[in-house]
Amino acid sequence: MGFARACSVALVGVEGVVVEVQADLERGVAAFALVGLPDKSLVESRDRVRAAVVNSGAEWPQMKLTVGLSPASVPKSGSGFDLAVASAVLGASERIDPRAIADLVLIGELGLDGRVRPVRGVLPAVLAAAEAGYRQVVVPEQCAGEAALVPGVSVLGVRSLRQLIAVLTDEPVPVEEPLPEGSPDPMLAGLMVPGAGVGTGLAAPVDGPDLADVAGQGLARRALEVAAAGGHHLMLHGPPGAGKTILAERLPGVLPPLTRQESLEVTAVHSVAGILPPGEPLVRTPPYCAPHHSATMPSLVGGGNGLPRPGAVSLAHRGVLFLDESPEFAAKALDSLRQPLESGHVVVARSGGVVRLPARFLLVLAANPCPCGRHTLSGAGCDCPPSVVRRYQARLSGPLLDRVDLRVRVEPVHRAELLGRSGRSESTAAVAARVLAARQRAAVRLGGTPWTVNSEVPGHELRTRWPVAPGAFAAAEHDLERGLLTARGLDRILRVAWTIADLAGRDRPEAYDVGLALELRTGVARGTPLPSGAREERGAW
């Protein structure tokens, strides 16, 4: 009797699959069947769509109605299919022309009164539609800015189903009553996950804490700069109150702003996770995620009922993942980070399916020397037996630490440094300028390759395509022969040395750069003097 089709998008992780929504009307007892592997929230759309169509002034067809979601093998979840289902039903009942919606991608939830409510994951959904060749997308008005980030796609933002019907039938578009000034928008309710603050993965504020507020800690500040310039993982260990946390909190401000492609990647993850702030469709600054040490393995790498959702490693994509009190984390949770640290993504398999989530982040670990924290302090009276200290330090496994490029001891601050008698430290802006210059120098060298920072370059490529100065790598090779370094550790030393050379403006690493890289990894001085206080005329490096 009547048939129409529209399109929507099913999200699998942060990737989308275009779904054809087909509506078929036949003679028979009035019924509404929804098929195509829908979940509970999608099955409930039958009642939402029926009420929305009737309250929008359209007639609900009193016939046997079947709505199919194709391909049927892809799991479909969420309320974002409501708008496509309603449009397909109206097309099958000839309220609107079926040809007008055949190549239209519709995303949005319908309220019982016909209003179109925003949903999560609009950006990755529109990206999937654009990659599939669709050029027209209808989304909720509140998500139009997010959808417009995708180039080559015409975006229509609607506030209600009545407006969409009027646009598709060339009728006068009804004007929805605006909200009173200052009143909350009920349409945004439920769009963001409750409690989604800065610590759960939102972008770090532009005017965040300044490095100039950190007293002393010359070596730790230098390691922070190297980590930001090359994307190297960092571990800060030392007694409580030495400044490990305040150093880590200032790292996002030192990182360069995200590129356009990186911003789209981060925004897509945050949109799916429901932590994208309303009115800010594009994340431009590196995110900062600091989960509590009671976090479980699924909360770190991703998981949940049905299809896995992004975890902390994905929320920190292109930003900083800070694990304070890292020995207090569960051993399985920490070891689950080993794969994403190497590959830059995480593959999560659950009963509902397998998803691949982006996870290229900068890891910062902070740890005390023992449970009481006074083990390395002279005269502090540590009460921990040697066996307890060994077990505490062994909570961070060797394979995990082998993936950490920089391991720096944070010493207690001296009185003169704390009271400001040694002069004010460098600001975040000054350090960020050097980091940006080093990143640009590395980008020129790595032009034409799939890598952008030194930490991503395979060791084989560094050894063959970009050799160091003659004899500069002798100390690292000696440590490898003595068993003090693994083959992976040797490659990471080489990457750090290249980052130090980029910060100093040198064409290739010298013995000084390799020695400093060894010191930052092992904590053993290699005859590389570290100037403190006043900077040399040639710069910090």
Secondary structure, 3 states (H helix, E strand, C coil): CEEEEEEEEEEECCEEEEEEEEEEEECCCCEEEEECCECHHHHCHHHHHHHHHHHCCCCCCCCEEEEEEECCCCCECCCCCHHHHHHHHHHHCCCCCHHHHCCCEECCEECCCCEEECCCCHHHHHHHHHHCCCCEEEEEHHHHHHHCCCCCCEEEEECEHHHHHHHHCCCCCCCCCCCCCCCCCHHHCCCCCCCCCCCEEEECCCCCCCHHHCCCCHHHHHHHHHHHHHCCCEEEECCCCCCHHHHHHCHHHHCCCCCHHHHHHHHHHHHHHCCCCCCCCCCCCCEEECCCCCCCHHHHHCECCCCCECCHHHHCCCCEEEECCHHHCCHHHHHCCHHHHHHCEEEEEECCEEEEEECCCEEEEEECCCCCCCCCCCCCCCCCCHHHHHHHHCCCCHHHHHCCCEEEECCCCCHHHHCCCCCCCCCHHHHHHHHHHHHHHHHHHCCCCCCCCHHHCCHHHHHHHCCCCCCCCHHHHHHHHCCCCCHHHHHHHHHHHHHHHHHHCCCCCCHHHHHHHHHHHHCCCCCCCCCCCCCECCECC
